[in-house]
Structure formats: structure tokens, C-alpha cells
Amino acid sequence: MNPEAIAQYLRDHPEFLVEHSDVFVDVTVPHPHGGQAITLAERQLHTLRAKIRQLEAKFAELIRYGEENDEISTKLHRLTIELVSAEELASFQEALLRSLHEDFSVPHATLRVWNTVVTPDGEAGAPTSEEMRFEVADMRHPYCGKPVNEEVLEWFGETSSRLRSLALVPLRHQGQVLGLLALASEENERFYADMGTLYLERLGETIAAGVRRLLG
């Protein structure tokens, strides 16, 4: 009888090992990590312990991700309250940029606004090309990755030559795009193509709702 037939027999007749429990004690197999031979029962224990360690590591990883998401949600909630409380764009923008820098460790961020009744002062209201506006209108999700848009890079002035990754977040409110939030870093992997964008999308929607409230 070949090994495959023996294995299939045991699968088809699980009662065999129950009726012949002495097999677990009498038959020995090599230790999984070398050394002397051990019984089938001991080998099974080693296998189960290895699986338990894998499950514990996976569980610890899930807990860590959950804690990180809770922390991000708390910070985003705190920022949302500040933005809702702002009575003018200057304080709105100040709260936004401060939170991005201090709470989310974003080294560089800038905001551009258009399609509003009132044109904001300062950088937020600086002119943007029609091509740029069409490009942002076509975005269905935030862009994360290498800097590819020269116009956006120019928004960061002298630091533009050192930037290695960007996150571009369209500000969309009730189907209309009101501008763009641009985040930047000198680190290649700070914003990367496969990173999740759920929180960025929520941030963009929150900013857009605030911009509409303040500027019409």
C-alpha cells in the first residue's frame, strides 16, 4: 500500500485512530525542528502550538490596526468640531493646517478653493488653471503617490524640489467640486499609491461642506 492510499484510508476512516489510540504513542516521527524523534501526539502538539502562535500574531496585528483607526477617528472628529466652529475662512484654514501638521504629522499642506460665491483671500483663492479644475473634477478618489502635477508642485514654493510624495484630495460637496487639498512630504512612502483613502475622502467632504458654509 503506497503512502497516498494510507493517507486516504485515514481520511475515510477517522475512527481508526480512535480505536487504535496506541498508534499516537508507539509511532514516532522526526521532531519538526530537528533533534530526537517524537510521537505523533507530540508532533500534533507542536503543530497546534505553531498555529496558535500564528493566530496570536494575527490577532495582535488586528488590535494594533484597530487602535490606530480609533486614534485617527478621534483626531478627525476633533478637527471636524474645530472646522464647524470656525466663523470665517481664516480661522477655518488655520485650524485645518494646524491639525494636519500637529495631529497627523503632515509636513506640508495647502488649500485651493474655487466655484464659490465669494473668492477667498490669500493662497486659498489663488488662481488655478482650467485644466487643473477639470482634472480635479474627474477625480473620484484622492490621489496618493509621486508628484506628477507641476501646477500643484508650484503651490509649495521653494520646497517643491524636495517633495517626493503627494496626496491630492478633491473637495466635493453635493456633487460639485469646490477645490483641492494638497498634502506633501519629502518621504517617498508618506503617501503611496496603495494606501487607504477613506479618511482622506471624509476629510475632503468635511472641508468642502465648511467651505460652502463660509463662502457660499
C-alpha positions in Angstrom: 0.0 0.0 0.0 1.5 3.3 -1.0 1.6 6.5 1.2 -1.2 8.2 -0.7 -3.5 5.2 -0.2 -2.7 5.1 3.6 -3.4 8.8 3.9 -6.7 8.5 2.0 -7.7 5.5 4.2 -7.2 7.5 7.4 -9.3 10.4 5.9 -12.0 7.9 5.0 -11.9 6.1 8.3 -11.3 8.7 11.1 -12.5 6.1 13.7 -9.3 4.1 13.1 -7.2 6.5 15.2 -9.8 6.5 17.9 -9.9 2.7 18.1 -6.1 2.4 17.9 -5.1 5.3 20.1 -1.9 3.5 20.9 -0.6 4.5 17.5 -0.1 8.0 18.8 2.3 6.7 21.4 4.0 3.9 19.6 4.7 5.6 16.2 7.5 8.2 16.2 8.3 10.9 13.7 11.2 13.4 13.3 11.0 16.5 15.5 9.9 19.5 13.4 13.0 21.5 14.5 15.5 18.6 14.5 16.7 16.5 17.4 15.3 13.2 18.6 12.2 11.5 17.3 8.8 12.3 19.0 5.4 10.6 19.0 2.6 11.6 16.7 0.8 13.1 19.7 3.8 15.3 20.5 4.1 16.3 16.8 0.5 17.3 16.8 1.0 19.4 19.9 3.9 21.2 18.1 1.7 21.8 15.1 -1.2 23.2 17.2 1.2 25.5 19.2 2.6 26.9 15.9 -1.0 27.6 14.7 -1.8 29.3 18.0 1.3 31.5 17.7 0.2 32.5 14.2 -3.3 33.3 15.4 -2.0 35.3 18.3 0.3 37.3 16.0 -2.6 38.0 13.6 -4.9 39.0 16.5 -2.3 41.4 17.8 -2.0 42.9 14.4 -5.7 43.4 14.1 -5.8 45.0 17.6 -3.0 47.4 16.5 -4.8 48.4 13.3 -8.0 48.9 15.4 -6.2 51.1 17.8 -4.6 53.1 15.0 -8.0 53.6 13.3 -9.6 54.7 16.6 -6.8 57.3 17.1 -7.3 58.6 13.6 -11.1 58.8 14.1 -10.6 60.7 17.3 -8.3 63.2 15.7 -10.6 63.6 12.7 -13.6 64.1 15.0 -11.7 66.8 16.9 -10.7 68.6 13.7 -14.3 68.4 12.4 -15.5 70.2 15.6 -13.0 72.9 15.1 -13.9 73.4 11.4 -17.6 73.5 12.2 -16.9 76.1 14.9 -15.0 78.4 12.6 -16.8 81.6 11.7 -14.5 82.8 8.9 -12.2 81.1 6.3 -9.0 82.4 8.0 -9.7 80.6 11.3 -11.1 77.6 9.3 -7.9 77.3 7.3 -5.7 77.9 10.4 -7.4 75.1 12.3 -7.1 72.7 9.3 -3.4 73.3 8.7 -2.5 73.2 12.4 -4.3 69.9 12.8 -2.7 68.4 9.7 0.7 69.3 11.0 0.4 68.6 14.7 -2.1 65.7 14.8 -1.4 63.9 11.5 2.3 64.8 11.1 1.8 66.2 7.6 4.8 68.4 6.9 3.3 70.4 4.1 -0.3 71.2 3.2 -2.1 73.8 1.1 -5.7 74.6 0.1 -7.1 75.9 -3.1 -10.8 76.9 -3.5 -13.0 77.7 -6.5 -16.6 77.6 -7.6 -17.7 79.6 -4.6 -19.8 82.8 -4.4 -17.0 84.6 -2.5 -13.4 84.3 -3.6 -11.2 83.8 -0.6 -8.2 85.9 0.2 -4.7 84.6 0.3 -3.4 81.3 -1.1 -6.8 79.6 -0.9 -8.1 81.9 -3.5 -5.0 82.0 -5.8 -5.8 81.4 -9.5 -5.9 77.8 -10.7 -5.8 76.8 -14.4 -8.9 75.5 -16.1 -7.0 72.3 -16.9 -6.4 71.8 -13.2 -10.0 72.3 -12.3 -11.2 69.8 -15.0 -8.6 67.3 -13.7 -9.8 67.6 -10.1 -13.4 67.3 -11.3 -12.6 64.0 -12.9 -11.1 62.6 -9.7 -13.3 60.0 -8.0 -10.9 59.3 -5.1 -7.9 61.1 -3.6 -4.6 60.6 -5.4 -1.7 59.3 -3.4 1.8 58.8 -4.9 4.6 60.5 -6.6 4.3 64.2 -7.6 3.1 64.3 -11.2 1.3 67.6 -11.4 3.6 70.5 -11.9 1.0 73.1 -11.1 0.3 71.6 -7.7 4.1 71.4 -7.0 4.3 75.2 -7.7 1.9 75.7 -4.8 4.6 74.6 -2.4 7.1 77.2 -3.5 10.8 76.6 -2.6 10.1 73.2 -1.0 8.7 71.8 -4.2 12.0 70.4 -5.4 12.4 68.3 -2.2 8.9 66.8 -2.3 8.7 63.0 -3.1 5.1 62.1 -2.4 1.7 63.8 -2.5 -1.9 63.3 -1.5 -4.4 65.3 -3.6 -7.9 65.4 -2.0 -10.8 66.9 -4.1 -13.2 69.0 -2.1 -16.6 67.7 -3.3 -19.9 68.9 -1.8 -23.3 67.7 -3.2 -21.7 66.6 -6.4 -19.8 69.9 -7.1 -16.0 70.3 -6.7 -15.1 73.3 -4.7 -11.3 73.0 -4.7 -8.4 70.8 -3.7 -6.4 70.0 -0.6 -2.8 69.1 -1.3 -0.6 67.3 1.2 3.1 66.7 0.6 6.2 65.1 2.1 9.9 64.7 1.4 9.5 61.0 2.2 8.8 58.6 -0.7 6.4 56.4 1.2 4.5 59.0 3.2 1.8 59.0 0.6 1.8 55.9 -1.6 -0.4 54.5 -4.4 -1.9 51.6 -2.5 -2.6 53.4 0.8 -6.2 53.6 2.0 -8.0 56.9 1.3 -11.2 56.5 3.3 -10.2 59.1 5.9 -8.9 61.4 3.2 -12.2 61.3 1.4 -14.1 62.1 4.7 -11.7 64.9 5.4 -12.3 66.3 1.9 -16.1 66.2 2.3 -15.8 67.9 5.7 -13.7 70.7 4.3 -16.0 71.1 1.3 -19.0 71.4 3.5 -17.2 74.1 5.6 -16.1 76.0 2.5 -19.7 76.0 1.1 -21.0 77.3 4.5 -18.4 80.1 4.8 -18.2 81.2 1.1 -21.4 80.1 -0.4 
